[in-house]
Amino acid sequence: MKENIKKNLLFTILVFLSLTIHAQKYQGSIVDAESQQSLPFATIYVDADHKALANANGEFSIETSTTGHAKISCVGYQEALVPVSSLNSIIKLKPYTINLKEVTAYPIDAIINKIINKLLAETVQHKEQMSNFFFRQSTFNDKVCNEFIESCFCAKSEISLRGLSLITGRYAALPSTESNRYSYCINFFSLSQLGILSRKVVKNMPIPILTKDYKKYYHVDYTVIQNQQHYIYIISFKAKKGIHRSILEGNLYVDSESLDVLKFAGHLSHSTLSPSKHEKLPLNLSITTLYTSQRGFTEVESEDINGSYHYLGKQIRINMLVFNMGENKFKGKKHIKYNSNLKEIIAKQKYNPQFWKINFGIKRTKLERQVIELFENKNVFTNVK
């Protein structure tokens, strides 16, 4: 009898604890400690199942029942350990300082070759590693948002995204009229699969910064930033004169000790867009990719791509964001090829509005909230006709 009472009491306590321990939502922002400017796309990490990415305004939102500390990181800034209970605040990160002294006896060519060899070894050992990603794309015609896409997919994630499989998605667009003709970018999502590494330069594909023939295409230089005894190489890749095909240019951030790639920030030069078979429009395209080695290999953590071009007398802007949500959350249902029409694949799935109430780890900006509310109120998140 006493044993049954003890069991019942223990069961009651466990039920009470399960009711009281629930996920709490925290919302804050991240800024530069010196300039007070917002830090876009900083990472908030509690554990593998609870992480978030600051949006373009440095704002974040994260739900967790975990106590302890969150690690706040942004490439080029000192990491901060913040109590989870203090995440509803403005978090200030201190920037690294520029160090002009030599920190290694190796010339830059030796450093780059070591980085390439390290990444190539990872592509062999970890090429089947998968992760889940959230994708958002918005297209603006001058100041009007005329197209909005959100989707979740799983993909092989080491170095760059490959083997995408759609989990679910939704799509909305304003109809074109005689007075308002819109330009739609069907396969802009394929740019999320651009990589910084390739064993060789492939015809009709953009030239990556990391290839065995990189000196054939680039002028290379580097600086060093420092936090106490920790150094980061900032390696600059600038295309040589006479290169007229599509090529990546920009800065690669690399940890000087582990040679882990941390970030790429740059643009795609000589890029064009073809709205029709007979049109080629110059495309301005900036790319910022953050990498993580949390699972023991270099994989994409987030990617921010912004493009712009002129069409029918108006400026078209495309904003795209990809975020690594981690493993084993969802399962992909439909394979996406590099040249697939993402919207057509989404259209074949049933739209589930409840799914989009999930927190995917990226706080929407005020403009994004307004756009989504507009499309939801008009009930236009339906299949493509």
Salt bridges, closest charged atoms under 4 A:
ASP47 OD1 - HIS50 ND1 2.77
ASP109 OD2 - LYS215 NZ 3.66
GLU122 OE2 - LYS118 NZ 2.97
GLU128 OE1 - LYS156 NZ 3.14
GLU147 OE2 - LYS343 NZ 2.71
GLU150 OE2 - ARG136 NE 2.99
GLU150 OE1 - ARG170 NH2 2.91
GLU150 OE2 - ARG364 NH2 3.61
GLU158 OE2 - ARG162 NH2 2.04
GLU249 OE1 - HIS267 NE2 3.27
ASP255 OD2 - HIS230 NE2 2.91
ASP260 OD1 - LYS118 NZ 2.80
GLU299 OE1 - ARG295 NH2 2.89
GLU327 OE1 - ARG295 NH1 2.88
GLU368 OE1 - ARG136 NH1 3.29
GLU376 OE2 - ARG170 NH1 3.24
